[in-house]
Amino acid sequence: MNVNADAHASQSTYPICSVCQKMIFDKVTSRSIHRLYSSGPSSFIPEEEIVEAWSLDTWLVEPHTELLLAELCSPIGRVDHLTQVMGLHPHYLQAFLRCQFYLLRRDGPLPLHYRHYIAIMAAARHQCWFLVLLHVQEFYRIGVCLEWLKGLQYANEKLRNLNSLNKILAHRPWLITKEHIEGLLKTGENSWSLAELVHAVVLLAHFHALASFIFGSGINPDTLAPVSSCCTCELTGFGQSEQDILLSKSPESELESLLERMRRLREEREEEEASEEEMVIRFEKEKKESLFVGSTDFDDQMISPSRVSRFVEDAAFGYQDFARRGEDNPPTFRAQDYSWEDHGFSLVNRLYSDIGLLLDEKFRTACDLTYYNMASRECVDTSMLRRALFNYVHCMYGIRYDDYDYGEVNQLLERNLKVYIKTVTCYPERTTRRMYDSYWHQFRHSEKVHVNLLLMEARMQAELLYALRAITQYMT
């Protein structure tokens, strides 16, 4: 937080944030902050739309279970904003909660306080104060090794050794090699076991991806009381200008145009399939074009240092495009050579019992989720669009599916949507309301939340594929 020293006007006793030029309230008036800076669970989605969807008789597709009740009881004593927004898709929410509950609370290789500290480390890479604060509170609840909360340098050496893997996995997972794995497994008394490392990798990937969902959905902080001296722009990672929150006008033909492109692509599929060589060419073309998405769509300005920085080392290490112009690039990751279904699933399930099943359920639920409508149109098959969204994320991460025609990505995903996807996936802390509002003007907010679920799961799976492949190479 940056505070103007001479910004204390005589009529006010509150300091002014030099980043967003707004008044900072103390914790006695934290409710006033909520009224001024937030409007319900999300700053992107009208509160009434979330409230309407969030009722027991509409979101619970199964009876309450002890597991779900425990997970819904967050440290703030109520259903948190993240859960409320994710509850727009109740079937997915249950798969998510089952998986997260298992990762954080059930028996596993890592002790509980390690799990929450790793969550803090992962969230801090994207300056996601929402998650950092949540797991700091959990850490206090457990009540051990509290000095670690002073910063990463106060944690034990075993966790500090995880920092390199954390930053690479968060920003450039294709750089992970078996040497990174070997370095963690063979470091004497501070070494990790294979089971512990798999648990840690899944936690890191989970919370990196969850930060993408939180920023992409504009999730508001649940409480400001423990951080009374910081500004709300620090909690979200950026100060949005008035221009960012202006809604764009919707072209009336947007939905019809997208539906027509989907119909035409289906007809082309039936008439003639592209050759294997043509599929490779189209993937390389899409991968290279992704270089030009996002580079000039926002100011290339570093996010202001915040309280999460104490949990970050080498903060300058960030995302770089997989296929960089004029450089030798890593080889393409062929999903046919190492896939989640055929390789990653069995590895994690063997080293960390049952987590593979829960992850697989979560991936499948997000990808298969459909209500057979698009905006105001009913009885629509959206599978083509869902796969384009998922595969575009993997394309940016250098992952190619031999059986997918990447020409469909350009047909189905407009430039504004691609900018949004790349920002949410690769540098989520830079996501703005303007980006969220710039695409699919005629669509429901719940449909945009579904987009974010797909982006989150695609990103998590991409990180896992690179890390698990490196672990497999180490083991063989």
N, C-alpha and C positions, 0 to 999 in steps of 0.2 A: 504494500500500500504506500502511496505517495501522498503526503498531506501538505498543503500550502501553509507555511508557518504563519503568514500574515493574512490568512483568509478568515480570521475570526472577526466578523463584523460586530459592531457594538450591539446590534439588535439580536445577535445569536451567539450562543455558547458552544455551537457545534462546529467542528473543523470541516473543511471542504476538501474532497478528494481531488488531487491534481490531474487524475486520469480522466474522470467523467464530469468533474466540476459540480458534483452534487453533494448535498449535506450528509454528513455521517452522524447517525444517532447512536446513543449509548444503549446498553441492554435494557434499561428501564423503559425505553421507547421503542423497543424492537418491533412491537405491533404496528407502530407507525410506519416502519420500513416496509413491512408487508403490504400495507395499504398503498404506499407510494410506488413501490418498485415491482410488486408481483400481483398477479391476478389469478390466483388459484394455483393448481399444480404445475401449469405450463405457461410460459410467457408467449407461446406460439398458438396455443389451442384455447378457445373460449372455455371458461370454467363450466358453464352450463352443459356443454356437450359431454364433458367428462362425468359430471354429476349424474346426468341422465343415463349414461351407460353403466354407472357404478351402482348397481342394486343387486342384492343377493339373489333375487329370482331370475336375473338375466345373465350374470357372469359365472355363477357356479354351475358347471356342467356335471360335477360330481358332488356327492355329499362332502361336508367339511371333514377334514382329517386333522389329526393332531399335528402332523408335519406342517400343513399349510397354516394352521392357526399360529404355530410357533414362529414361522417365518414372517407372518403378517404383523406380529408383535415386535415392531422395530424399537430401537433405543428411544425414539421420541414418544412412544406410548400410543401410537395410532398408525393406521395405514399411511405409509409415506407417499410423497408425490410421485415417485418413480412407479410404485405399484399401481397407483390410481391411473396413470397414463397408460401403462402396459395393460391394465384391465380393460381397455377398449377392445382387446383381443383375449377373452378369458381362457380359451383353450390353450393358447400359447403361454399365458401367464402361469397356468398350473405346471406346464412342463418346465418353465424357467425356475419357478420357486422350488420344485422338487430337486432340480439340479443344483441350484445355489445352496439350498439347505444342506444337501449332502456334502458339498465342497467345504462349507464353513462349519458345520455342526456335528455331522456324523463321524463315526470312527474312521480314521485315515492315517496315512504315514506321518503327517505333520501335526504338532501340537496346536491348540486353538490360537494361541497368541501369535504364532508364526503365520498362520493363515491370514489373520487380519492385518498384520504388518506387511505381508506381501501384497495384500489388496491396496494398502496405502501407497506402497512403492509404485504399483502399477498405475493407479489413478493419478499420482503426482506427475507422471511423465506427460500427461495431457492437462495438467493444472486443473483437474476436476475436483474442486473443493467439496462438492456435494458428496462424493464417495469418500474423500479423505476424512471429512468430518464424521461421517457415519461410522467409519471403522476406527477412528480415534476414540469415539464414544464406546464402541465395543471393546477396544483395548483397555480403556479405563474400567469397564465392567468386569473384565477378567482379572485385572489388578496385579499383573506381574510385569516385570521389566519396564516399568513406566518411563524410565530414563530414555528408552529408545525413542520416545515421542519428541525428544529435543531435536532429533534429526538423524539422518542416516549414519552419520559418523559415530553416533552413540550406540548403534545396534551392534550385535556381535559379528564376528568376522564371517561366520557362515552366511548370514543374510547379506552382509556387504559384498561378499563374493558373487551374489546373485545379481548385482547391479548391472554388470555388463550384459548379461543375457536379457535382463529386463529392458534396457534401452534399445538393444538390437531388435528384440521381438516386437517392441512397440512401434518402431519407426522403419526398420529395414530388415525384416525377418529372413529375406533371401541370403543374408550374409552369415547366418548361423551355420557352423560347421561342427563336425564331430570333435574337433579340437576344443571348442567351447564346452562341449559336454564333458570331455575328458578332464578339462581343467577343474570342473566342479566336483567330479567324482573321485579325483585323486589329489586331494589337498590336505592330507594328514588328518589331524583331529577335527578339522572343520569341514571334512568332506561330506558330500551328500550321497545318500543311497539312491539307487535307480528309482525306487518307489517314491521317495521324498521328492526327487527332481521332477518326476512326472506330475505329482500333485502340485508342485510349485509352478510348472509350466502351464498347467490347466488354469490355475488361479490367475496367473499373469495375463494369459490370453483372454480369460473371462472378463477381467476388469478393464483391460485396454478397450475391448469391444463395447463393454457397458458404458464406458465414458463416451464413446461415439453415439450411442443411443441417447444418453442424457443430454449432450449438447445438441444433437440433431432434433430432439423433441422439445428443446427449450425448457427442460425441467427446472423448476424453481427450487431454491433451497427450502428445506422444511422448517428450519429454525435458525435464528441469528443470535440467540442468546449467548452461546459459548464463544462467539467471535464478534463481540460487540464493537470492537475498535477497528473493524475492517469494513470496507465499502462493498456494496452489492456488486459492483463491477469486478471486484476481486473474486467474489464467489463464483461468478460465471466465467471469468477469464478474460473478459473484454468489456469495454464500454460501448454500447450501441448508440449510434447517432439517431436523430429523429428520422433521417432518411432511411435508416434500416427498417423502421417499423411501418413504413408506408406500404399499403397493399397495392400490388400491380393490378391493372385492368385485365380482365379475362377475355381472350378471344373466343367468341361463341363457337367457333368451329374446332376448337382444340380436341375435344373428346371425339367428335366424329372423324377427325383426321387420324387420330391414333387408332381408332377401331378399323378404319379403312386400311391402314398400313398393316395391321394384324391380319386382316382378311386376305390381303394380297400376298403376304408372306406364306400363309397356309396354302394358298393355291400354288405358289412357286415350289413349295416343298413337295407337293403331290405330283407336279409336272416333271421336275428334274432335280436330283440331288447334286450338290456341288462335289467335285472330286476332292480327294484327300489333299492334293497339292494346292487347290484353290482354297480349301479350309485353312491351311497353314498361312497362305498369303494374306487372307482376311484377318487372321489373328494378329500377325505381325503389323498389319496396317492399323488395326485398332489399338494395339499396344503403343505404337509410335504416336498416334493421334492423341492418346491420353496425356502425352507430354505437354500438349498445348492447352489442356483443360486446367483452369484454375490459376495459371501462372500470372495472368494479368487481371484476374477478376476480383482481387482485393489487394489492399495495400500490404506490401511485404514488410510488415512492421512486427518486431518482436513483441510478444505479450509481456505486459509489465510484470516484474518480479512479484511474487505473492508469497503467502505463508507456506504454501506447499513446497516452495523451493528448498526447504531444509531437508526434504526427503528425496531430493534429486541431485545426482552428480553428473557432470558433463551435460548441462542443460542445453548447450549449443548443438548437441547431437540430435538431429531431427529427421523428418522424412525427406528422402530424395527419390526421384522417379526410378523405377526399376530399369527402364530403358532410357539411359541418358544420352543426349546428343553428343556425338564426337568422342565417345568413350567406349572402352571394352566393357560389355555388359555381361552379367551372369547368364548362364544358359537357362533357357525356358524350362520351367518345372512342368513336366508332362504328367497329368493326373493319371494317365494309364500306367505309368511306371510306379507311382506311389499315391494311392488314394486313401481317403478317409475310410471308405467302405471296406476295402480289401487289406489295408495295412494299419492305418492309424487306430481304428476302432479296436482291433484285437490287441495291439500293443498296450494301449492305456488300460484296457479292461484286465489284462494279465497282471500289470504292475500296480494298478490301483482299482481294486475289485469294484465292479458295477458302475463306475463312472462313465465307461464307454457307452453303456446302455442309456444312461440319463442324457449324455451329450447327444447321442444319436437321436433320441426322442425329440430333443429340443431342436436340432437341425431340421429334422423331417417335418416337425410341426410348423416351423416358420416357412419352409419352402412349399409345403402342401396346403397351407392355410388359404382358404378361398370362401367367399360368400356368393360367388357366381354373379358379381355385378361390378360395374365400373361407373363411378359417379351416379348418374341417374338411370343408367342402362342396366337391365336385368338379364339373367340367363347368358352371361358372358364367360367364356373360357379364358382365364387370365394366366394360364400356365406359361405361355410364351413370354409374357411380360415379366413374370416372376423369375424365370430362368435368366432372362437378359440382365436383370438387376443383379442377381447373385453372381453370374459369370463375368460381368463387367468389373466387379470388385476383384475377383480372382485374376482377371486379365491385367489390371493395374499392378498386381503383385507378381506377375510373371507366370501365372499358372494357366495352362492350356488344356482344354478337353478336346480330344481328337474328333469326337462325334458332334461337336457344336459348331454351327455356322455363325461366326462372329460378325458377319455382315448384318445380322439381325439387330445387333446392338445399335448401330448407327440409324437403323430404320425406326427403332422403338424408343430410344432415349434421346431426347432433345438436348441441346447444349446446356441450357440452364439446369436441367436435371443432372447432367454429367458433372457440372461444376459443384452442385450440391453433394452428389455422391462422393466425389473425390475429397471435398472438404471434410465431410462428416467422417469418412473412413480414414483419411491420412493425416489430417490436422484438425480434429473436431473442435478444439478450443477456439477456432476462428469462425465457426458457424454463426451466422446472423439470421435475424428474422427475415431480412430481405431475401436471402438465399432460399429460405424455407418457402416464402410466398411466391418465388419467381417461377415455379413450375406447377403444372396440374391445377390450374385455377378453379376448375369446375369440380374437382374431386373433394371427397369428405376428408376431414382431418384424420379420421380413423384409417383411411387408406394411406395417408402419408406416414402414419405411425407404423403401418405394416411395411412400408418401404424401409423404415428405420430398423425394423426387426430383421429384415432380409440383409441389410447392410451390416448389422451387428453380427449376425451369424456367419455371413460370408467372411468377414474380417477375422472372426475368431477361428474359423476353420482353416483359413489361410495361414495364420500364425501357427496353429497346431501342426499343420502339414509340414512346414519347414522345420519346426523343432523336433517333431517325432521322427522325421526322416533322418535328422542328424543323430538322434539317439539310436535309431536302428543301425545306422552306419557304424556308430561306436561299438554296438553290441556284436556286430559281425566282422 
